[in-house]
Amino acid sequence: MNKTPFVIAIVGPTAVGKTALSIELAKAFNGEIINGDSMQIYRGLSIGTAKILEKEMEGIPHHLLDIKDPTESFSVAEYQRLVRTQIDEIASRGKLPIIVGGTGLYIQSVLYDFRFTEEKKTDTKLVEKLERLSSEELYNRLIELDPVAAHEIHPNNIQRVIRAIERVELSGKQKSDIDQNQGNEPLYPHYIIGLTIDREILYERINKRVDMMMEKGLLNEVQGLYEQNIRDVQSIQAIGYKELYAYLDGKSSLEDALVDLKQNSRRYAKRQLTYFRNKMDIHWYDPFTDSQKIKEETSEILKEFY
């Protein structure tokens, strides 16, 4: 066995079927699953993040689920450190590490040579000035200063938009300048399985998933967070939570909130696919027609390393 662990990653847009495939592969290849979703790390955010239930795990160990309170912050750098440690631990038990999720930057940061600088320049007056702008004004400013960063950040993620503007204003460096010399060299031998289906079918699955989440009690889940006065934190920026917060704040009807939720989910899926196709070497499959092919090709790849 190689000294450096071999890693499988399963990526793709929301609602495409990553969870089901991950269980199949973990059972077939003696694997353990590592969460690759930035919001499933939060306790109390389960229905809205489509977090796997214990009964659905079929005895397969899952790691990095429910490790943070919803009021805590979480960074890519922390995720990178935790997952790399987890990979080593899983491999030391003779198991196959399988990262599963849709947060592309998180997964890329683990598999490739991403380095995070500790330099944190802050201009209090600049931040205060930016905080007085509307979300639309902030996002338009970011588009002017750093269109690459703007493409990767949701307009409603005000904190990230402000940090991105601040970075350019203070350092003169766009995100592409920082990323140019990192994240290209793989640190682990790996095989990335990408799942994709026809766009219209995917959007239909997303819409149905939202309806199912509501049936399972998503509104009650969000209401519980809302009643704890949890707001203005990273976790509540998650799709499914911010839209229902708007409803609970009386800023929209429930019907409009659900329309926004579905639309934001579809847009997120599109951004996910764009990121994966541009940033990593991925082998794409249709999860519904290529199940056996995925297993066979994964098996052939693993034979080279074990």
Summary of the structure (lengths in Angstrom):
residues: 306
radius of gyration: 19.7
end to end distance: 5.2
largest distance: 58.2
contacts: 936
relative contact order: 0.18
helix: 52%
strand: 10%
